[in-house]
């Protein structure tokens, strides 16, 4: 098991206000990983993409990584699901979607991380788009 200070391992935050507060304090996007225990591509992405030390370093340098089990948090799934699992969503600190994708290999993930970081650096919190409406379930940052 990797230590909490290991830069080669993605250290996931739980869904909640603390992660969004950290993103706001650091002025960086949230990387939201929507997964399920039954999802083969989700497990493959953990074994390959998120296990890549360069991906882990880039995630921690420019993002707050949040992991959500879609079966345990169906309302988060409804709000941010991008058509398949895993869903890899990039959110502004207020919970609006910057962009999203499905499964990504390590090379593509590094490219996407760079692209999102550049867009966020250029437009800041205005980089987010309004996600699908979800009654009574604002992102933790909006409370």
ZAMARGU-4260 file (C-alpha; in steps of 0.2 Angstrom, whole numbers, plus 5000, padded with zeros to 4 digits):
<rodrens>
0) 5000/5000/5000 | 5007/5017/4995 | 5009/5031/5008 | 4999/5046/5008 | 5014/5056/5003
5) 5018/5045/4988 | 5017/5056/4972 | 5015/5041/4961 | 4998/5036/4968 | 4982/5045/4965
10) 4975/5049/4983 | 4956/5050/4981 | 4946/5062/4991 | 4928/5058/4995 | 4913/5067/4988
15) 4910/5082/4999 | 4912/5100/5003 | 4930/5097/5009 | 4936/5092/4992 | 4927/5107/4984
20) 4934/5119/4997 | 4952/5113/4993 | 4949/5116/4975 | 4943/5133/4978 | 4958/5137/4990
25) 4970/5130/4977 | 4961/5138/4963 | 4961/5122/4953 | 4948/5110/4945 | 4941/5094/4953
30) 4944/5078/4943 | 4929/5068/4947 | 4930/5049/4944 | 4913/5040/4943 | 4916/5022/4945
35) 4907/5006/4950 | 4914/4990/4958 | 4906/4979/4944 | 4914/4990/4930 | 4928/4981/4921
40) 4934/4997/4912 | 4934/5006/4928 | 4946/4993/4936 | 4957/4993/4920 | 4958/5012/4921
45) 4964/5010/4939 | 4977/4997/4935 | 4984/5007/4920 | 4980/5025/4919 | 4979/5030/4937
50) 4994/5019/4941 | 5005/5028/4929 | 5016/5039/4940 | 5016/5053/4927 | 4997/5054/4928
55) 4997/5053/4947 | 5009/5067/4948 | 4999/5078/4935 | 4983/5075/4944 | 4990/5080/4961
60) 4999/5095/4954 | 4984/5103/4946 | 4968/5095/4952 | 4959/5089/4967 | 4954/5070/4963
65) 4937/5064/4969 | 4931/5046/4968 | 4913/5042/4968 | 4905/5025/4968 | 4890/5027/4957
70) 4879/5014/4966 | 4882/5023/4983 | 4879/5040/4976 | 4866/5039/4962 | 4862/5058/4963
75) 4880/5062/4959 | 4879/5049/4945 | 4864/5057/4938 | 4871/5074/4938 | 4888/5070/4930
80) 4887/5054/4921 | 4894/5056/4903 | 4886/5041/4895 | 4897/5027/4901 | 4908/5021/4915
85) 4920/5026/4920 | 4915/5044/4918 | 4930/5056/4920 | 4923/5073/4923 | 4933/5089/4927
90) 4923/5102/4937 | 4926/5120/4942 | 4927/5122/4961 | 4908/5127/4961 | 4903/5110/4953
95) 4900/5116/4935 | 4907/5104/4922 | 4923/5110/4912 | 4923/5094/4902 | 4920/5075/4903
100) 4925/5059/4895 | 4924/5040/4897 | 4939/5029/4900 | 4956/5036/4896 | 4973/5028/4893
105) 4988/5035/4902 | 4994/5045/4886 | 4977/5052/4883 | 4974/5056/4901 | 4990/5066/4902
110) 4985/5076/4886 | 4967/5079/4894 | 4975/5084/4910 | 4986/5097/4901 | 4972/5103/4891
115) 4960/5106/4906 | 4974/5114/4916 | 4977/5126/4902 | 4959/5130/4899 | 4957/5133/4918
120) 4972/5144/4919 | 4966/5154/4904 | 4947/5156/4910 | 4948/5151/4928 | 4931/5147/4936
125) 4922/5153/4920 | 4929/5137/4911 | 4914/5127/4918 | 4898/5124/4909 | 4881/5122/4918
130) 4878/5103/4920 | 4861/5094/4918 | 4849/5101/4931 | 4846/5090/4946 | 4833/5096/4958
135) 4838/5097/4977 | 4856/5091/4974 | 4868/5106/4972 | 4886/5102/4972 | 4894/5103/4989
140) 4903/5119/4984 | 4886/5128/4981 | 4880/5126/4998
</rodrens>
